[in-house]
Amino acid sequence: KEIALCCASHSGQEDHQQTTLGILSKLELGEENLHCGIMQPYNIDENARLKAEGKQPTKLHCSCSGKHSGMLALAKFRGYTLENYDEKEHPVQKEILEVIAEFADVDIDSIPLGVDGCGVPIYLLPIDKIALSYARLVDFAQQEDHKYYSACRTIVEAMNEYPEMVAGDYEFDTELMQAAKPKLIGKVGCEAVYCLGLMEKKLGICIKIMDGNERAVYPVVIQLLTDLGVLNNEEYEKLKSWHKYAIKNNLQETIGEVVPVFQLQSAASGELLLGKTLKV
């Protein structure tokens, strides 16, 4: 459960908050040690509760509080200072960068660094390299003799066992992994990025909607998984509301719908676009 939260962009529900506190307690640390900043929770119920009670959100509501707790855990395990764990010069961030470069198969010095919304370094990678990293994550999780087998297996199993910790109630990541368990892992990113790792096919997928609008992401994901034959009819029925959904006006009248208008030609012929980028 804690590992899943470390992989999360969670919605700030009570369980997310308490699990983060649980990690920090094991480390003999507290909320004050988190450098993730404060944000309004994504979860509509928690947001409404805070407003009704006249309370302000805390660092525990931040979608990246679990990730930051994981970084603190690594820093403490390695014996590093905890004060600046979020800075690019810190050994934890350097170790993360090294592993990302290895999984994405890129030269570490070629990766431009930025700053994420939660303050930690973020990495500029081509989408095919991001897809490759997810392919390797699910592939290594199935290779018992690989040096990353245990770590990758732990991550994949944690995300599948506790998808609600990766995202939250009403969230796409949660419902996708609940419906398709244990076929895949899925994770939303900022600015309409979505990543998938498909276990059986050992395939990684990275989707980027060019205008950064998240509403187009989920129909694309479901269309891709349908074209690739990953979802069966029962699984699709649980997820079809994400595939095509209505656009309503202020009068709650349906005035249109969001619909994916592509089909993977390779899926029909049984060939996968491995190692290639498909632009739609």
C-alpha positions as CSV (number, residue, x, y, z in Angstrom):
1,K,0.0,0.0,0.0
2,E,2.8,2.4,0.9
3,I,4.8,1.4,-2.3
4,A,1.7,2.2,-4.4
5,L,1.4,5.6,-2.8
6,C,5.1,6.3,-3.6
7,C,4.1,5.7,-7.3
8,A,1.1,8.0,-7.0
9,S,-0.4,11.3,-8.1
10,H,-3.1,10.7,-5.5
11,S,-6.2,12.7,-5.0
12,G,-5.7,13.7,-1.3
13,Q,-8.2,11.4,0.4
14,E,-8.1,10.5,4.0
15,D,-6.4,7.1,3.3
16,H,-3.7,8.8,1.2
17,Q,-3.0,11.2,4.1
18,Q,-2.9,8.5,6.7
19,T,-0.7,6.3,4.7
20,T,1.7,9.1,4.1
21,L,1.8,9.8,7.8
22,G,2.4,6.1,8.3
23,I,5.5,6.1,6.1
24,L,6.8,9.2,7.8
25,S,6.2,7.7,11.3
26,K,8.3,4.7,10.4
27,L,11.1,7.1,9.4
28,E,10.7,9.0,12.7
29,L,9.8,12.1,10.6
30,G,6.7,14.3,10.2
31,E,4.7,16.3,7.7
32,E,7.2,19.2,8.2
33,N,9.9,17.1,6.5
34,L,8.0,17.0,3.3
35,H,9.1,19.5,0.6
36,C,6.2,18.8,-1.8
37,G,4.2,22.0,-1.1
38,I,0.5,22.4,-0.5
39,M,-2.3,22.0,-3.0
40,Q,-6.0,21.6,-3.1
41,P,-6.9,17.9,-3.2
42,Y,-8.2,16.5,-6.4
43,N,-10.8,14.5,-4.7
44,I,-14.1,16.4,-4.8
45,D,-15.4,15.0,-1.5
46,E,-12.3,15.9,0.4
47,N,-12.3,19.3,-1.2
48,A,-15.9,19.8,-0.1
49,R,-15.1,18.7,3.4
50,L,-12.3,21.2,3.8
51,K,-14.5,24.0,2.6
52,A,-17.4,23.0,4.8
53,E,-15.2,22.9,7.9
54,G,-13.3,26.1,7.0
55,K,-10.0,24.3,6.8
56,Q,-7.0,24.7,4.6
57,P,-5.3,21.8,2.8
58,T,-1.9,20.6,4.1
59,K,1.1,19.0,2.6
60,L,-0.6,15.6,3.1
61,H,-3.2,16.6,0.5
62,C,-0.5,17.2,-2.2
63,S,-0.7,14.6,-4.9
64,C,3.0,13.9,-4.6
65,S,3.3,13.5,-0.8
66,G,3.7,9.8,-1.2
67,K,6.5,10.2,-3.7
68,H,8.3,12.6,-1.4
69,S,7.9,10.2,1.5
70,G,9.6,7.5,-0.7
71,M,12.5,9.9,-1.4
72,L,12.9,10.6,2.3
73,A,12.9,6.8,2.9
74,L,15.6,6.3,0.4
75,A,17.7,9.1,1.8
76,K,17.4,7.7,5.3
77,F,18.2,4.2,4.1
78,R,21.3,5.4,2.3
79,G,22.4,7.6,5.2
80,Y,22.1,10.8,3.2
81,T,21.0,14.2,4.6
82,L,17.3,14.8,4.6
83,E,17.4,18.6,4.4
84,N,17.7,19.0,0.6
85,Y,16.5,15.7,-0.6
86,D,14.4,17.4,-3.4
87,E,17.4,19.3,-5.0
88,K,19.1,18.0,-8.1
89,E,22.5,17.9,-6.4
90,H,21.2,15.5,-3.7
91,P,22.4,11.9,-4.0
92,V,18.8,10.6,-4.0
93,Q,17.9,12.7,-7.1
94,K,21.1,11.7,-8.8
95,E,20.3,8.0,-8.2
96,I,16.8,8.5,-9.6
97,L,18.2,10.2,-12.7
98,E,20.7,7.3,-13.2
99,V,17.9,4.7,-13.1
100,I,15.7,6.8,-15.4
101,A,18.5,7.1,-18.0
102,E,19.1,3.4,-17.8
103,F,15.4,2.4,-18.2
104,A,14.9,5.0,-21.1
105,D,18.2,4.0,-22.7
106,V,19.5,7.5,-23.0
107,D,22.8,9.2,-22.1
108,I,22.4,10.7,-18.7
109,D,24.1,14.0,-19.7
110,S,21.6,14.4,-22.6
111,I,18.5,14.7,-20.3
112,P,17.4,18.3,-19.8
113,L,16.2,18.9,-16.2
114,G,13.3,21.1,-15.1
115,V,11.4,21.5,-11.8
116,D,8.2,19.6,-11.2
117,G,5.1,21.2,-9.6
118,C,6.1,19.5,-6.3
119,G,9.6,20.9,-6.4
120,V,11.7,17.9,-7.4
121,P,13.7,17.6,-10.6
122,I,11.7,16.5,-13.7
123,Y,13.1,15.1,-16.9
124,L,12.5,15.9,-20.6
125,L,12.4,12.7,-22.6
126,P,11.0,11.8,-26.0
127,I,7.8,9.9,-25.7
128,D,9.2,6.7,-27.3
129,K,11.9,6.7,-24.6
130,I,9.2,7.1,-21.9
131,A,7.3,4.2,-23.5
132,L,10.5,2.1,-23.5
133,S,11.0,2.8,-19.8
134,Y,7.5,1.4,-19.0
135,A,8.1,-1.6,-21.3
136,R,11.2,-2.4,-19.3
137,L,9.4,-1.9,-16.0
138,V,6.8,-4.6,-16.8
139,D,9.4,-6.8,-18.7
140,F,12.0,-6.8,-15.8
141,A,9.1,-7.6,-13.4
142,Q,8.8,-10.9,-15.2
143,Q,12.6,-11.8,-15.5
144,E,13.6,-13.5,-12.2
145,D,17.3,-13.3,-13.1
146,H,17.3,-9.5,-13.8
147,K,18.9,-7.2,-11.3
148,Y,15.7,-5.0,-11.2
149,Y,13.3,-8.0,-11.0
150,S,12.5,-7.6,-7.3
151,A,12.0,-3.8,-7.5
152,C,10.0,-3.9,-10.7
153,R,7.9,-6.8,-9.5
154,T,7.2,-5.0,-6.2
155,I,6.1,-1.9,-8.0
156,V,3.8,-3.6,-10.5
157,E,2.2,-5.8,-7.8
158,A,1.7,-2.8,-5.5
159,M,0.0,-0.7,-8.1
160,N,-2.3,-3.6,-9.1
161,E,-3.1,-4.5,-5.5
162,Y,-3.8,-0.9,-4.4
163,P,-4.7,1.2,-7.5
164,E,-6.8,3.5,-5.3
165,M,-3.6,4.6,-3.7
166,V,-2.0,5.5,-7.1
167,A,-5.0,7.8,-7.8
168,G,-8.2,7.7,-5.8
169,D,-11.9,7.4,-6.0
170,Y,-13.5,8.3,-9.3
171,E,-10.1,8.5,-10.9
172,F,-9.2,6.8,-14.2
173,D,-6.0,5.1,-13.1
174,T,-7.9,3.5,-10.2
175,E,-10.7,2.2,-12.4
176,L,-8.5,1.0,-15.2
177,M,-6.2,-1.1,-13.0
178,Q,-9.2,-2.4,-11.0
179,A,-10.9,-3.5,-14.2
180,A,-7.9,-4.9,-16.0
181,K,-5.9,-6.3,-13.0
182,P,-3.3,-7.8,-13.4
183,K,-2.8,-7.1,-17.1
184,L,-1.3,-3.7,-16.9
185,I,-0.2,-0.6,-14.9
186,G,-1.3,2.9,-15.9
187,K,-0.4,6.3,-14.7
188,V,-1.5,9.8,-15.6
189,G,1.1,12.6,-16.0
190,C,0.9,16.4,-16.1
191,E,-0.2,18.2,-19.3
192,A,-2.1,15.3,-20.8
193,V,0.5,12.6,-20.6
194,Y,-0.5,9.0,-20.0
195,C,1.8,5.9,-19.6
196,L,1.0,2.2,-19.7
197,G,2.9,-1.0,-19.2
198,L,1.2,-4.1,-20.7
199,M,2.3,-7.2,-18.8
200,E,1.7,-10.0,-21.4
201,K,2.9,-8.0,-24.4
202,K,5.8,-6.5,-22.4
203,L,4.8,-3.3,-24.2
204,G,5.2,0.3,-23.0
205,I,2.9,3.1,-24.3
206,C,3.2,6.8,-23.8
207,I,0.4,9.1,-24.9
208,K,0.7,12.9,-25.1
209,I,-2.2,15.1,-26.1
210,M,-0.6,18.1,-27.8
211,D,-2.8,20.8,-26.3
212,G,-2.3,19.5,-22.8
213,N,-6.1,18.9,-22.3
214,E,-6.6,15.8,-20.2
215,R,-10.2,15.2,-21.4
216,A,-8.8,13.6,-24.6
217,V,-6.4,11.2,-22.8
218,Y,-8.8,8.6,-21.5
219,P,-10.8,7.9,-24.7
220,V,-7.4,7.4,-26.4
221,V,-6.2,5.0,-23.7
222,I,-9.4,2.9,-24.0
223,Q,-9.3,2.9,-27.8
224,L,-5.6,1.8,-27.8
225,L,-6.3,-1.0,-25.3
226,T,-9.3,-2.1,-27.3
227,D,-7.4,-2.1,-30.6
228,L,-4.5,-4.1,-29.0
229,G,-7.0,-6.7,-27.7
230,V,-6.0,-6.1,-24.1
231,L,-9.5,-5.5,-22.7
232,N,-12.1,-8.2,-22.9
233,N,-15.8,-7.4,-23.1
234,E,-16.4,-7.5,-19.3
235,E,-13.5,-5.2,-18.7
236,Y,-14.5,-2.8,-21.4
237,E,-18.1,-2.6,-20.0
238,K,-16.6,-1.4,-16.7
239,L,-14.6,1.3,-18.5
240,K,-16.8,2.3,-21.4
241,S,-17.8,5.6,-19.7
242,W,-14.2,6.7,-20.2
243,H,-14.2,5.8,-23.9
244,K,-16.9,8.1,-25.2
245,Y,-18.6,10.6,-22.9
246,A,-21.1,13.4,-23.3
247,I,-20.4,17.1,-23.4
248,K,-23.2,19.0,-21.6
249,N,-24.1,22.6,-21.5
250,N,-25.2,24.7,-18.4
251,L,-28.7,23.3,-18.8
252,Q,-27.3,19.7,-18.6
253,E,-28.3,19.1,-22.2
254,T,-26.1,16.8,-24.2
255,I,-24.7,18.9,-27.0
256,G,-21.9,16.6,-28.2
257,E,-19.4,13.9,-27.1
258,V,-15.7,13.2,-26.9
259,V,-14.9,10.4,-29.3
260,P,-11.6,8.9,-30.4
261,V,-11.5,9.0,-34.2
262,F,-8.6,6.6,-34.9
263,Q,-7.8,2.9,-35.0
264,L,-4.5,1.2,-34.9
265,Q,-4.1,-0.3,-38.3
266,S,-1.4,-2.5,-36.9
267,A,-3.8,-4.0,-34.5
268,A,-6.1,-5.2,-37.2
269,S,-3.2,-7.0,-39.0
270,G,-1.7,-8.4,-35.7
271,E,1.5,-6.3,-36.0
272,L,2.5,-4.0,-33.2
273,L,4.2,-0.7,-33.7
274,L,7.1,-1.6,-31.5
275,G,9.8,1.0,-31.1
276,K,7.8,3.5,-33.2
277,T,5.8,6.6,-32.5
278,L,2.3,6.9,-33.8
279,K,1.1,10.4,-34.4
280,V,-2.7,10.8,-34.7
